[in-house]
């Protein structure tokens, strides 16, 4: 088996210029879990492995709980799925990549963030606004790139065990082997289950799903500094099964009947990625890389009497070349990429299958003299079989007006095909009739989404009584030339999809202030204001289920680490959300109505970690310690096959308090 994998690794691919673009983050402090750059041109935050240990962080969706740039919300009242937002826009508008290969897109948009265990992650780069043209044309509000633990840097064995009061249990094991001076391999094994039913609000429906997941990845890395060749090979298999719905629902007897309302979501996914790259020996600033990725994603699901099935087979290829013009102050990246997506998609009895493919070329120029002013100019030209031919420009400017300060500007255009059913699966768990009002477009009868994003930010680092502090102000605006509007403001019995018939925009303002109060005691705060509005058929409304005002606070403290590695770590996170526009329900019976706006509320999370040595630690924590719960989360719960049933209107936690404990064991 090892011999076979070695041969395969030699035949396939890495090296990505976009990784170089995103990783230009200057380390401000070795103790910080979030690191911002003064010298980097793009507005990028590096989330380190230390930050990922500050919460349970069971999967990628939960790894942003302590990151003020990302908002984390539940997508519905049944599946327990967490949805992320950046600049007030949901994850389909964020380009999400794994080691700079697009990964969560199409069929995986709804649940894909829960398919990457947190222990696999080495770091995350979060970039606001227009992204690099090297990574594609779909990014509108930003980019999130995840770097997995590298086999050459990994330890021989790692174990993480986790259990929580909501009956969720997880086990993660990492095995690593140095095969030779240049070859190393890792095997990651992840499994999780939820084994007991919970109905804390006594509405007759599960607060979170029963489920089980098995997730395996085998990684191979080759690195030879003598020759300049480097390569990665990844093979992954994932199977995830969820069951939710009424407390008394039994899928063996009640599936697709009106005995009890229930749902099952069964997903299987196989991924194969390869990267090969070469750095020219006499010219370390010049490199060439080739990336390839294949995925097969299959989901079979039903929600009450609604059935939804999707199979996506995708191939992605990217050829990159990096070099300089005259000197290292003038760098460029250019290349070609190709994407192929085959969708077999069925919504009840309707076949909405299609094939999408695109080919594109890009060029990105970077001027960086090491002085006060730097910029990146990029453009790409793509031809898509449904979107046609189009040009995507992007620009980033950086200016350091004085010491420890940076001012940034960015602007760019994004274009994407909305996968309306895969991205809005929460609407299937309702009695809403899903209807597409337009028919002239080429994607479900709709036109592609097109938006311009403009942004600016200012960061200043300084000292207060000998302690480090910093603040950041940033403002971003997204203007949609066209948007696929998901209209839940017209009728509680309908969800309408149509091309934008007016204006749609998203303004995002954020103020961050961070300070080291005393040695080892750090405070992180953020205030966010969102002005997001869309013209619907019934008028202009604030984006549903999006708080206009949010406040975030995080307090962390750690004791001095002893020579034997003993240490205590304490972490406390506070999230306050203002009122949120709710979907229209005024025509429902009185008992199934909700107000126009939700109440404001706050959520508290905390964790304590005890390091007994450099090899062993335990942690305990709690989420939603204040036990705030949405008063009514399932409309029409007494008549789930009636016209008022809806589980998609969720603005706050459903389960209430949740406590957990775990351990980590390392053999170095």
N, C-alpha and C positions, 0 to 999 in steps of 0.2 A: 504493500500500500504506500509506504513512504517513497519507494522508488518511483511509483506511478505519479505521485504528487509532485516530486521533484522534476520529473520530465515535463509535466503540465506547466509547472511554474516557469520553466525555462522557455516555454513556447508562448507564454502570455505576458501580460503587461503591468507599470505605474509611472509616475511622476506627473505632478499637476502644477501648472503655473498658478492656478487659483489658490492652491494651498499656500504658495509663497505670498500671494496677495493678501490673504486673510491673516497670516501668522505674523505680520509685521507689527507686533504688539510689544511695546517696551515694558519690561518688568518694573513696576513702580515700587513694589515691596514684595518680598518673598513670602510674607504672611497673608497676603490678600487672596481671597477666593475669586474675586472679580478684579480683573486688571484692565485698565484703560491706557491708551497710548497718547503721549504728547507728540511723538514723532510720526505716527502712522497717518497716512493721508485719509483713509476712510474712517468713519465713525464706528469703530469695532470694539467690542468688549470681549475679553477672553475669560471664559468660565473654566476654572481649573478643577482638578480632581478634588482639591480641598473643599471647594464650594459644594461639590456634589455629595459630600459626606455630611453636610449640615442638615439634611432632612432624610426621610426614608428613601426617596429617590429610587423607587423600584423600577421605573422605566423612564424613557426620555421625556414623556409628557409631564412627569412629576419632578423633573430636574430643574425646572424654572421657578419653583415656589419661592426661592429667595433672590430672584433676579428681577429688579424693578423695571427692566426694559420689556419684559414679557408678561402679559396677563394670562392667568390660567383660570379656566371656568369649566364647569360641567356642561356637557352638550345636551343632556336629557335627564329624565328622572329614572331611567331604567338601567342603562348599560354601564354606568360608572365611568364612562369615557371622559377624559379631560381634553378640552380644546384650548389651544393657545392662540393669542392674538398679539400682533405687533402694530404699533401706530393705530390701534383701534380696528384693524382689519384681521379677519380670520386667517387660519393657516394656509388655505389655498392661494392666498396672495403673497405668501412667503416662499421663497425658494429654499427648500430643505434638502440638504445634501449630506451624504456620508462619505468622508474623505474625498470631498469635492466631486462626487458623482451623484446626480439627482436621484433621490430614493423614495421620498414620500410624495407621491403624485398619482393622479388617476384613481384607480380602485382602492388604494391604501390611504386616501385622505382622511377618512373618518376615524380609523382605528390604528393607523400606521405608527403613530408616536408611541403606542404601547407595545410595539414589537421589538424595541431595542432596550434591553435591560440596562439599568443605570451602572452596574458594575463593569460593563464592557467599555464604558466611555472614559477616555483619557482627558479630553478637553472639548469645549464647545466654543466656537466663534460666532458671535451675534453681531451682525452688521445692519445698521438702520439705513433705510432709504434705498436708492438705486444701487444695485449690486454691480459686480464686474460683468462685462459682456462675455468674458471667457466662460462663464458658467451658464449662459443661455439668455433667452429673451423673456422668460416668464416672471422673473422677480419684479414685484411692484412695491411692496412695503418694506422688504428687507431680505436678508439671507441668514440662515442658520446652518452652520457646517459642524458636523460631529466628527471628531477624531477618535478612533478606537485605540485601545492599548496595543502598542507595537510588539510583535513577538520578540524582537532582538532586545527590547528593554524590559520585558516582562519577567516576573519571578517564577520559579518552578511550580508553585501551587498557591492557590487562593481559594478560600471558602467564605461564603456569606450566607447566613441563615437568618430568616426574618419571619415573624408572626405578628398578627394584629388582632384586635378585639372584634373586627368585623369578619373573622374567620378566614382571613387571607394568609396563606403561607407560601414562602418562596425559598428556593435553594439555588445558589449560584456557585459553580466550581470552575476554576480556570486551571488548565494544565499547560505547562510550557516546557519545551525541549530545545536546547541548542544542538542542532544536528551537526554543525561544523562551524568553522570560523566565520563563514559567510551566510549560512542558512539557519533559520530558527522557525519553529512552528508552535502555534497555540491552539488549544481546543477549549472553547467556552461552552459550558452546559448550563442551561437555565430552565427551571421548572417552577410553575406557580399554580396554586389551586385556591378556590374559595369553596368551602364544603358545607356551610350552614346557611340557612335562609334568615334574612334580617328584614323586619318590617317595623322600624322604630316609630314611625308616625301613624301606624295602625290604619292605613288606607287600603289594605288588602293586596298591595303590590310590593314586590321586593325592592328594597332601597338600593341594592347593588346586585349584580348578577352572580349566579353560580358559574363556575368556569374552571378551565384548566388550560395550561399552555406548556408546550415543550419547544425549546428554542436552542438550536445547536449551530455553532460556526467553527470552521477549521480555517485558520489563517497561516499562510506561509510568507516569509519575508526573506529576500536575498539582498544583501548589501555588501558591495566590494569597493571600498574607497580607492583601491589600487587601480582598478580599471574604470571606475566611474559609473558602473551599472548598478541599478537598484530595481527591485521588482516586488510586487505583492500579489498574492492569490488568495481569494476568499471563496469559500463554499458554505452556504447557509441553508438550513431547513427549519421551518417554523410551522407549528400547528396550534391553532387557538380556537377553543370552543366556549361559547357563552350561552347560558340559558337564563331568561328573565321573564318578567310578567307577573301574573297573579300568584299569590302565595301558594294557592292550592293547585296550580297548573302542573300537570304531569305530561311531558311530551310523548310518552308511550301511548297514552289514551286520548290526549286532548289536542294534539298537533293539528292545526288547520281546521279546528271545529269551533263551535260557539259554546262548548262546555265551560271553559275558562280561557281568558285571554292570555296568550303566551308567545314567546319569541325565542328563536335559536339563531345564533350567528356563528357559523363554522367557517374558518379560514385556514387555508394551507398556502404556504409560500416557499419557493425555492429561489435562491439568488446565487449567481456566480459573477464575481468581478475580478478583473485582472488589470494590473498596471505594470508597465515597463518603462524605464527611463534611463537616459544616458546623459551624464554631465561631462563635457569635453575636458580632457585632462589639462590641457594648457590654457583653457579658457573657462574658469569655474563659473563665470557669469552666463555661459551659454549652455543650453540643455535642450533636449528633445524628449517628448513623452508620448505615450500611447495608452489610452484608457478604454476599457471595454466592460460592459455590464449586461447581463441577461437576467431577467426575472420572470417568474411564472406565478401569478397571484390568482387564487381561486377562492371565491366566497359564495357559499350557499346559505340563504337566510330567509326567514319569514317573520313577520310582525303581525300577530293576530291572523287575519285573513289575507294580508298583503304579502306577496312573495317577491323577493329580489335576489337575483343571481348575477354575478359578474366574474368573468375570467379575463385577466389582462396579461398578455405576453408582450414583453418589452425588450428591446435591444437598444443600447446606447453606446456610441463610439466617439472618441474625442482624440484628435491628433494635435499636439501643441509644440510650438517652438519658441524659446525664449533667448534673447540676446540683447546687445546694446548697439547704440548708434554713436560711434566715435569714442565715447567714454561711458563710465558707469553711472553718470548723472542722467543719461538718456537711455532708458530701457524700453523694450517692447516685447509684446507677446502676440503671436498670431497662430492661426490654426483653422482646422475644419472639424465639424462634428455632425453626427447623423443620429436621428432618433426614429424608432419604429415602435408603434403601439397597436396591438390587435386586441380589440375589445369584443368579447361575446357577452352581451348584456341583455337581461330580460327583466322587465318590470311587469309583474303579474303575467299576462298573456302577450304583452307587447315586446317584440324583438327590436331593440335599438342598438344593435351591434354596428361596429364601424372599424375602419382601419385608418390610423393617422400616421403620417411620416413626414419628416422634415430634414433638410440639409442646410447647413449654414457655415459661413466663414466669418472670422472676426479679426480685428486688429486693435490692440490697446497700447498706448504710448504713455510712459511714466517719466516725468521730469522730477528729479529729486537731487538737489545740489547739496543737501545736508544743511542748508541755510534756512532762512525763515519761510520761504515760499516753495511749495511743491504742488503738482497736480497730476491727474490721470485723465486722459482723453481716450474714450473707447467707442467703437461702433461695430455693429455686426449686420450682415445681410443674410436673411433666411428665406427659403421657399418651403412652404407647408402645403400639403395637398388640399387642405380645407381653408386655411387662413390666407393662402396666397403668398405673394412676395412682399416683403416689408423690411424696413431699416430700423435698427434700434440704436439710438445714441445714448451715451452715459458720460457724465463728467463729475470729477471730484476735485475740490480745491482745498488746500490747507495752508494756513498762515499762522506763524508764531509771532504775535505782536511784541511780546516781552517774555521774560523768563518764566518758565513753568506755566505758560498759557498757550492755548491753541484755539484757532477759529477755523471752522470747516463749512464748506458749502457743497451741495451735491444736487444733481438733477438728472433725470433719466426717464425713459419711456419703457413700459412693459406691455406685453400682449399675451393673452392666454385663452385657451378653450375651456370653458366651464363644464365640468362633469357634474351636471345638475343633480343626478340621482345619487351617485357615489358620495358627493360632498354634503348631501342633505338627507342622509339616511334616517336621522332623528324624526323626520316628518312622516316616515312610514308607520311609526308607532303612534298613530293618531287616526282619527276618522276623516282627516282632510282629503279632499280629492286633489291630486297633483295634476295641474293643467298647464300646458305650454301654449301661450297665446299667439306667438309668432311662428311662421312657417317658412319664411324666405331664406333663413340662414342655413349654414351648412353643418352646424352641430346641434342636433335635436331641433332644428328649425331656427336656431338662434345665431346671432352674430358673435364673433370673438370679443372678449373684453379688452379694452385698451385704456390705459391710464398713464398720466404723467405724475411723477413724484418729485417734489422740490423740498430741500431741507437745509437747515443751518444749525450749527451747534457751537457752543463756547465752553471751554473747560479751563479752570484755574486751580492749580495746586498751590498750597501755602502752608504756613506753620502758625499754630495758635498755642502760645505758652509752651513752645518746644515740642508740640505734638502735631503730626501731619494731618492735614485736612484738604478737602477739595470740593468744588461744586461744579455742576454742569447744567447749562441751560440749552435745551434744544427745541426746535419747532420744525414740524414737517407737515406738508400739505399734499394730499393725493387728489387729483382731479380726474374723474372718469369721463373719457370721450364716449365710451359705451360700457355698460355694465349689464350683466344678466341679473335682473332684479328678482329676488326671492320675496314675494309679496305675501306676508301674513297679516297685513293691516286692512285687508278688504273684507274678509269674512272668516270666522273661525271654522267654517266647513271647507275652506279652500286654501291651497297654497299655489300661487300663480307664479309662473316663470315667463319673463318677457324682457325684451331689450329696453334699455333705459329710454324713457320718454320725457326727459327733462334734465335736471341736474342731479349729480351725486358727487359728494366730496367728503374728505376726512381730514380734519385739522387735529394735530396732536402736539400738545405742549407738555414738556416734562422738566422739572427742576429736581436735581439730585444734590444732596449735601451729605458728605461723609467725613467723619472725624474719629481719631483715636482719643477717647476721653481720658484714659489713663493707660499705662502699659498693659498690653494684651486685651484691652476692653475697647471694642470698635463699635461705632454706631453708623448705620447706613439708613438714610431716609430718602424718600422720593414723593413728590406730588405730581399727579398727572391730570391734565384736563383734555377732554375729547369733545370736539364739535364735529359730529358726523351726521349728515343728513342726506336723505334720498327722496326724490319725487316718486311717489306711488300713485296708483290710479285714484285713490281716495284723498290724496293730498301729500304734503311734505311732512315727514316725520323724522325724529331722531332714530338712528339705527337701533332696532329692537335688541334688548338684552345686552346693552353696552352702557356701562355707567359713565356719566359725564365727568364725574370727579372721583379720583382714587387717591388714597394715601397709603404709603408703604413704609414700614420701619423694621429694621433688623438690628438686633443687639447680640454680639458674640463676645465670649470671654474664654480664654484658655489659660491654664496655669503653666508655670515653667516646666519644661520637659526634663525629667531626670536623666541621668546617664543610662539607666536601665530602660528608658523609654516610657516611664510611667507619667501619666498626664490626665487632667480632667478638661473637658470641653463643654461649654454651655452655649446654647443658641436659642434665641427667642425671635419670632417673626409676627408682625402685626399687619393686617390688611384691612383697610376700611374702604367700602364701596358706597358711593352715593346712589341716589335713585336711578332706576333704569326704565326706559320705555318698554312696555310690554305689548305683545301682539293684541290685536283687537278681539275681544270676547264679549262685547256688550250685547250682542244679539243672542247669546246663549241663555238657557234658563238661569235664574238667579244663583242657584247653588253651584253652577259651573262657570261663573264669571270671575274675572280678575280685574283689579283696578288698572287704570291707564299707566301708572308708574308703580314700581316696587318700592318698598321702604329701604332706607339705607341700613347697613349692618356692618359688623366687624367680625373678623375671624382671627384667632390666636393659635399659633403653633409653637411648640418648644421641643428641644431635644437635649439630652445629656449623654455624653460619651466618656467612657473610662478606658484609657489605654493602660493595660497592665504591663506591656512590654512593646517592643517594636514589631512583635509578631501576633499579638492577641489583643482584642478590644471588644467591649460590649457597648450597646447603646440602647436607650429607651427614649420614647418620645410620645407626643400627643398632637393630634390635629383637631382643629375646631374645638379647642378646650373650653371655650365659652358656651358650647353646645347650641349655637344658633342654627335653626332649621327653617327652611321655607315652609310656611303654614300650609299651603296647598300646592302639591307638585303634580298630581295626576287629576286632571279635570275629567269628570264623568266616570270616576272610578267604580261607581255602583252599577253602571251600564256601559261597559267597555266596548260593546258593539253598537252603541248608539251614536247619534250625530255630534255629541259634545266631547267625545273622548279625545284627550290630548296629553301626551307626556313630554312635549318638546319645550314647554314654557318653564324653564328652570333658570333662576337668577341667583340661587344661594344653595348651600349644602342641603342634602336630603337626609343623610344618615345621622348627623349629630356628632358627638364626641367619638374620637377613635384613638386608641392607644396601641402602641406597638413596641416590640423589643427585638433585638437581633445581636448577632456576633460576627466578627470578622477574624479569620485566621490566615496568617501568611507564613509560608515557608520560603525563605530567601536563599 
